[in-house]
Amino acid sequence: MPPEPSVSPVPGTGAHAIIDSAGTGVVRTSSGRFLRLVSPPDDLLDVLGGASGADGRTAAYAEALRAKVSAREEEDAQHRWPGPRREVALIGTGPLVDAVAEALTGWGAAVTRHTDGDALLASIDGAAAPDRPARGAVGRRGEGTPPWGLMIAYADSHAERLGWDRLDALPGQGVAWLRAYREGENCFVDPLSLNGDDPGAEQVYRRRLAASFVPRELDTWRRAAMASTPPSAAAHTLMTGRLLTLALAWAQRADTLEGYRRTLWKFVPATGTISEHPVLAYDPPPSIDPDARRRV
């Protein structure tokens, strides 16, 4: 029975070189691909392992291998989170937001954190002011261009979601808008808004009210409800996973984006039920002219 092949990490990468007793070998990349090595030197694994005194050919082969593997890993990293989409704004506080921030940073995103929506708007020059009269208005494009390509927000209670409706205008400026929240123990992840035609936070909630048998009671309870406990381990894991799944789809311009733009995700811990619900945007009603009644 032939001896087992020998394995050595490729320094500075996540790859491993594997060479058998016959001198043939492959390298396994960090993405799991196996690439055939062409005429590897007999002492390649020793050099990769840090041995000194190797001849120049082996050292050059090892360095070329490291460089090629590093280049492939950089290509993989660019596919995972492309450079032009690095800037991400994260809204909210707590362990779940911390977990999302850590994952995004590890994937190569440049994460900017904000405690709430008002703090984010205040960071855009001319986009928000304390005496701003119009809710939902975030300023014209020239008054302050949002630097992020994606905003992700999480809230444990209704109070933490105040002001989210003002962020609904930002997809019209090219900023994707992703929201997760809890109502009591139940967990929701809204559809991903990519432009002004997608349902924002306010539209999703109005759709939910329209579909409810008790819209007044739902609205009253929601406004009064407070998150008394942190999300369970299951809720934390599932919501984090859903947010990261949608964020990756956005970064990679995946085909699944179309479905995510119109799907409300829900998890009910009491029953362990995960469900998805279609949500479509609608044209906002025309504004009411306060002088119309006097003219009639």
Buried (B, 14 or more C-beta within 10 A) or exposed (E): EEEEBBEBEBBEBBBBBBBEEEEBBBBBBBEEEEBEBEEBBEBBBBBBEEEEEBEEEBBEBBEEBBEBBBEBBEEBBEEBBBEEBBBBBBBBBBEBBBBBBEBBBEBBBBBBBBEBBBBBBBBBEEBBEEEEEEEEEBBEEEEBBBEBBBBBBBBBBBEBBEBBBBBBBBBBBBBBBBBBBBBBBBBBBBBBBBBBEBBBBBBBBBBBBEEEEEEEEBBEEBEEBEBEEEBEEEBBEBBBEBBBBBBBBBBBEBEBBEBBBBBBBBBBBEEEEEEEBEBEBEEEEEEEEEEEEEEE
